[in-house]
Amino acid sequence: MIMQEGQTAPEPPRPTEGPGASQPAWWNQVPILLFGGMLVLMLFRQGRREKQEKQKLLDSLQKNDKVLTVGGIYGTIVAIGQNGDELTLKIDDNVKVRVTRTAIMRKVSPGDAAKAGEA
């Protein structure tokens, strides 16, 4: 075969099966997609678990529990509203605050509340 000026040599045929066969271009992205999918699933699972723990805490709140609000206020639950969503916290003598149940971040032990009062 005589090649004329400006022509290129034809590419040799590639094998379609066996060890020399090339893979589709998207095949290289499969591990990245699998890793991303696993990461998303783990994040959703962790978020769901934290939400369940928070709901468990909120459901277990009772009168005389010492709590910390999301605003950083330590108090003792002195009353729970009729609908159960509103709490009255005693912060100090003659100081009471009404908050929603979701404003409670965690229960605290009596030692933690005493340390906060000293600071």
Order of alpha helices (4+ residues) and beta strands (2+ residues): alpha-beta-beta-beta-beta-beta-alpha
